[in-house]
Amino acid sequence: MTQILLIAIVVMIFVVIFQISKASEYVSVLKGEEKARKQNNKINAFLLIAFLILGLIGCWWCNNLYYGKTLFPQGAASEMGEKIDLMLYITIAVTGVVFLITQVLLFWFSFKYQETDDRKAYYFPHNTKLELLWTTVPAIFLTVLVVFGLKYWFKMTGEAPKNSVLVEVTGHQFGWEFRYPGPDKVLGRKNFKLTKGANNLGVDFSDPASHDDMHVPATVHIPVGRPVKFVINAQDVIHDVGLPHFRLKMDAVPGIPTTLWFTPLYTTEEMKVRTGNPNFVYELSCDQMCGKGHFSMRGVIIVDTEEEYRRYLATLEPQYYTVYPEKNPKKPAAAPGADSTAKTTPLAAAMPVASN
């Protein structure tokens, strides 16, 4: 109901302005063109002041109404995110002050220095000092902001700390797949030509480093308080790993792995308390339009305590045993005379690397 009322008010304002303009046209016919033009000039000057006041009130009202629905009140959930938030607040403060000053002066000068019969316009073609001032000062501010932005960019895309958790993130239409390295802490090679059947990530199992890698779809667990490095890939088109709660994002480009790292500050359970939302989850979204199912391309990040994270890893099994179940040492031996190949052949046949 409130929205309908606001729309009706906006429509009425436009109707009133339209009627005033039409009335001005009729007045110009009756009183003469020059006198009508001066009258219209005064009306426009007052309308500019009204627009300034209503616009500033609207900006304040929108901020008051919608700020609480943004992610800012929750705070950033990573160390790098806190720095990015600070940089953003500084940018908003600087540009906000400049916007406020310039807009107030623009509308006030239009009103104050409107055309009158007893004042002649002052011809002011050039002022070197003034031009240097309004060119140099913004350039300095923008340069400082760009330098800070580049500093944070190079840090989050640079070399991660040695104790960081390594996770591979692979995007495809329309979902996310994750891979953890095993005890060797090395991810095995991949080859897109091997993507088939159970090996939907194209892992090259001829590489011994891949035998202990663990593959999980849609949901990834990471520990709180430890650096986490994402190695990002795409299998089809360009996607984008969006981490809004951590204030980070990175393109996922086919054939060109990209990386970023961050340190989570709060577990998922702690964020449920901070946000007052018992259903809170860290979201991994695709921030690059990638097709008709783009809206559904969503992953979930669960930030655990260190103990919970270790327990979770203990429940995972290497993907190698999913593709080659007959090589799993934990698998019970087949009974004498039983046809064991009947169970293993479909998965093994799906692997183009069986000959390796």
C-alpha atoms as one frame of an Amber mdcrd trajectory, in Angstrom:
protein
   0.000   0.000   0.000   2.827   2.394   0.837   4.463   1.798  -2.538   1.195
   2.502  -4.366   0.818   5.738  -2.409   4.381   6.823  -3.274   3.819   6.074
  -6.964   0.585   8.081  -6.887   2.388  11.044  -5.277   5.154  10.967  -7.916
   2.563  10.811 -10.715   0.667  13.754  -9.204   3.853  15.817  -9.013   4.534
  15.221 -12.708   0.927  16.109 -13.552   1.206  19.374 -11.605   4.478  20.274
 -13.337   2.943  19.478 -16.723  -0.098  21.653 -16.001   2.131  24.515 -14.874
   4.113  24.305 -18.111   0.922  24.273 -20.194  -0.431  27.242 -18.279   2.828
  29.086 -18.922   2.377  28.560 -22.650  -1.089  30.101 -22.533   0.208  33.033
 -20.466   2.952  33.642 -23.025   0.318  33.993 -25.724  -1.683  36.503 -23.686
   1.139  38.571 -22.175   3.786  38.418 -24.828   6.720  36.092 -25.398   9.440
  38.043 -23.532   7.439  38.550 -20.360   6.378  34.903 -20.334   9.985  33.771
 -20.773  11.084  35.736 -17.705   8.211  34.330 -15.701   9.117  30.782 -16.734
  12.690  31.476 -15.704  11.589  32.341 -12.166   9.392  29.253 -11.967  12.288
  27.046 -13.086  14.583  28.625 -10.481  12.158  27.808  -7.662  11.633  24.291
  -9.048  15.398  23.716  -8.948  15.489  24.568  -5.224  12.491  22.304  -4.616
  14.213  19.502  -6.539  17.384  19.975  -4.463  15.526  19.770  -1.149  13.360
  16.823  -2.190  16.364  15.029  -3.690  18.441  15.336  -0.512  15.489  14.194
   1.585  15.038  11.256  -0.785  18.715  10.270  -0.478  18.503  10.326   3.315
  15.199   8.425   3.314  16.478   5.685   0.988  19.638   5.249   3.068  17.616
   5.076   6.280  15.208   2.573   4.714  17.602   0.208   2.956  20.981   0.411
   4.732  19.919  -2.157   7.309  19.101  -4.611   4.502  22.620  -4.513   3.062
  25.629  -6.584   4.150  27.379  -3.592   5.728  25.738  -3.778   9.187  26.967
  -7.404   9.482  30.563  -6.384   8.905  33.079  -8.186   6.712  33.736 -11.829
   7.593  37.404 -11.855   6.543  40.514  -9.867   7.406  40.906  -8.680   3.815
  37.208  -7.823   3.710  37.589  -5.453   6.658  40.276  -3.533   4.776  38.144
  -3.415   1.637  35.187  -2.139   3.682  37.384   0.603   5.149  38.551   1.595
   1.674  34.945   1.677   0.475  33.832   3.833   3.416  36.641   6.296   2.713
  35.630   6.411  -0.956  31.969   6.991  -0.058  32.921   9.703   2.452  35.152
  11.605   0.010  32.825  11.331  -2.982  29.776  11.953  -0.763  31.141  15.233
   0.578  32.123  16.354  -2.936  28.715  15.342  -4.283  26.865  17.224  -1.543
  28.903  20.425  -1.958  28.789  20.482  -5.765  25.074  19.685  -6.016  24.056
  22.271  -3.425  26.186  24.906  -5.175  24.851  23.907  -8.589  21.187  24.321
  -7.653  21.708  27.311  -5.354  23.722  29.233  -7.961  21.026  28.492 -10.573
  18.475  30.028  -8.239  20.508  32.943  -6.879  21.960  34.086 -10.196  18.873
  33.726 -12.318  18.300  36.350 -14.995  17.122  39.785 -13.808  16.767  43.139
 -15.582  19.194  44.917 -13.233  22.096  42.441 -13.501  24.429  41.644 -16.358
  26.151  38.276 -16.686  29.862  38.337 -15.877  32.078  36.942 -18.646  34.566
  34.561 -16.996  36.362  32.545 -19.708  39.513  31.268 -17.965  41.329  30.948
 -14.638  44.511  28.873 -14.580  44.759  28.617 -10.789  41.150  27.480 -10.463
  41.531  24.876 -13.187  44.714  23.526 -11.601  42.929  23.319  -8.245  39.905
  21.355  -9.436  42.112  19.066 -11.560  44.963  18.409  -9.126  42.983  17.840
  -5.914  40.638  15.145  -7.362  43.611  13.531  -9.133  45.485  13.228  -5.821
  42.501  11.718  -4.004  41.793   9.255  -6.826  45.455   8.247  -7.043  45.550
   7.480  -3.307  42.377   5.374  -3.590  43.722   3.502  -6.633  47.017   2.778
  -4.856  45.166   1.299  -1.865  42.975  -0.744  -4.208  45.995  -2.121  -6.068
  47.714  -2.917  -2.763  44.781  -5.029  -1.566  44.361  -6.618  -4.991  47.983
  -7.733  -5.218  47.817  -9.045  -1.659  44.690 -11.187  -2.090  45.878 -12.551
  -5.458  49.496 -12.989  -4.351  51.211 -15.862  -2.594  49.170 -17.229   0.293
  50.790 -17.938   3.694  52.447 -21.339   4.053  49.881 -22.635   6.558  46.945
 -21.851   4.272  44.223 -24.340   3.395  44.170 -25.168  -0.319  40.841 -25.638
  -2.088  40.198 -25.919  -5.811  36.966 -24.315  -7.044  35.585 -25.314 -10.450
  32.591 -23.630 -12.038  30.371 -25.004 -14.772  26.866 -24.354 -16.036  25.317
 -24.151 -13.490  27.084 -25.234 -10.323  30.301 -25.377  -8.339  32.629 -28.307
  -7.599  35.364 -28.341  -4.931  38.509 -30.423  -4.535  40.767 -30.757  -1.479
  44.330 -32.056  -1.649  45.043 -35.084   0.510  47.806 -35.546   3.090  50.434
 -34.622   0.480  48.854 -31.103   0.298  49.255 -31.136  -3.502  46.425 -31.094
  -6.024  46.845 -33.587  -8.842  46.938 -32.534 -12.477  43.793 -32.078 -14.540
  43.120 -32.470 -18.257  39.831 -31.407 -19.806  40.061 -34.325 -22.230  39.627
 -36.713 -19.298  36.309 -35.224 -18.179  33.929 -38.145 -18.418  31.565 -40.112
 -16.205  32.549 -40.185 -12.547  35.630 -38.102 -13.353  33.635 -34.950 -13.987
  36.562 -32.694 -13.035  38.939 -34.230 -15.567  41.501 -35.294 -12.936  44.539
 -37.031 -14.388  44.857 -40.125 -12.202  48.144 -41.048 -13.845  49.557 -38.357
 -11.560  50.176 -39.956  -8.126  49.447 -36.611  -6.435  45.789 -36.959  -7.485
  45.193 -40.279  -5.717  44.424 -38.686  -2.343  42.470 -35.651  -3.635  38.905
 -35.373  -2.345  36.036 -34.039  -4.457  32.852 -32.508  -3.028  30.021 -30.743
  -4.913  28.074 -27.585  -4.013  29.230 -27.174  -0.375  32.751 -26.534   0.878
  34.039 -26.507   4.478  36.902 -24.247   5.554  38.403 -23.511   9.011  38.077
 -20.204  10.824  41.196 -18.159  11.597  43.390 -19.844   8.958  44.243 -18.472
   5.506  42.288 -20.213   2.737  43.560 -20.230  -0.838  41.099 -20.809  -3.677
  42.451 -22.082  -6.996  39.668 -21.200  -9.425  38.791 -22.852 -12.741  35.904
 -22.964 -15.216  34.909 -25.842 -17.479  32.773 -24.100 -20.109  32.245 -20.315
 -20.083  33.520 -17.479 -17.899  32.071 -17.571 -14.393  32.927 -15.493 -11.346
  33.480 -16.600  -7.766  31.565 -14.057  -5.691  32.139 -14.061  -1.922  29.942
 -11.175  -0.715  30.344 -11.818   3.015  34.128 -11.932   2.627  34.044  -8.907
   0.229  35.965 -10.751  -2.494  35.422 -11.960  -6.044  37.491 -13.479  -8.824
  36.841 -14.529 -12.416  36.758 -18.227 -13.270  38.186 -18.477 -16.784  38.355
 -21.694 -18.856  41.975 -22.795 -19.266  43.411 -20.012 -17.066  43.454 -20.830
 -13.323  43.096 -17.805 -11.050  43.694 -17.563  -7.313  42.714 -15.571  -4.243
  43.174 -16.079  -0.530  41.501 -14.784   2.610  41.246 -15.515   6.321  37.718
 -16.140   7.695  37.014 -14.331  10.969  33.758 -15.973  12.085  32.357 -19.469
  11.900  28.961 -20.043  10.330  27.475 -20.528  13.799  28.954 -17.235  15.005
  27.509 -15.410  11.982  24.075 -16.818  12.777  24.323 -15.009  16.114  25.835
 -11.818  14.646  23.118 -11.529  11.998  20.259 -12.808  14.133  19.463 -15.224
  11.308  19.365 -18.910  12.337  19.380 -19.888   8.650  22.463 -17.867   7.746
  24.958 -19.404   5.310  28.029 -18.018   3.583  27.171 -17.886  -0.097  29.393
 -18.475  -3.107  27.603 -16.871  -6.031  28.388 -16.549  -9.713  28.854 -12.840
 -10.375  29.216 -13.197 -14.151  26.226 -13.732 -16.434  26.865 -17.249 -17.714
  23.624 -18.453 -19.279  19.934 -18.996 -18.646  20.586 -20.878 -15.389  22.907
 -18.209 -13.986  20.438 -17.309 -11.223  20.657 -20.816  -9.753  24.459 -21.091
  -9.721  25.065 -20.976  -6.000  27.451 -22.708  -3.641  27.581 -22.817   0.141
  30.650 -22.195   2.306  30.598 -23.566   5.838  33.208 -22.037   8.143  34.031
 -24.492  10.935  36.220 -24.429  13.974  39.570 -26.165  13.453  38.337 -29.295
  15.242  35.109 -29.420  13.245  37.055 -28.943  10.020  39.402 -31.841  10.791
  36.459 -34.080  11.629  34.821 -33.153   8.350  37.952 -33.991   6.332  38.090
 -37.351   8.067  34.674 -38.219   6.583  35.824 -37.633   2.989  37.169 -40.300
   0.676  39.573 -39.732  -2.224  37.874 -39.377  -5.591  40.305 -41.956  -6.951
  38.396 -44.678  -5.093  35.087 -43.398  -6.467  36.366 -43.768 -10.013  38.288
 -46.989  -9.264  36.375 -48.629  -6.391  38.213 -51.921  -6.899  41.448 -50.209
  -5.790  40.005 -49.043  -2.481  41.887 -50.889   0.301  38.850 -50.494   2.586
  36.581 -52.329   0.144  35.706 -55.908   1.274  37.292 -58.597  -0.855  34.980
 -60.334  -3.313  33.761 -63.835  -2.424  35.481 -66.711  -4.285  33.851 -67.270
  -7.620  31.878 -64.014  -7.471  31.851 -61.792 -10.512  33.524 -58.701  -9.028
  33.967 -56.988 -12.389  30.228 -56.532 -12.746  30.300 -53.828 -10.081  33.496
 -52.076 -11.044  33.345 -52.128 -14.816  30.816 -49.271 -15.349  32.873 -46.737
 -13.380  36.199 -47.955 -14.694  34.910 -47.966 -18.264  33.862 -44.350 -17.837
  37.500 -43.363 -17.290  39.537 -42.538 -20.403  42.728 -42.821 -18.324  42.329
 -46.512 -17.519  45.185 -47.356 -19.880  47.545 -45.160 -17.857
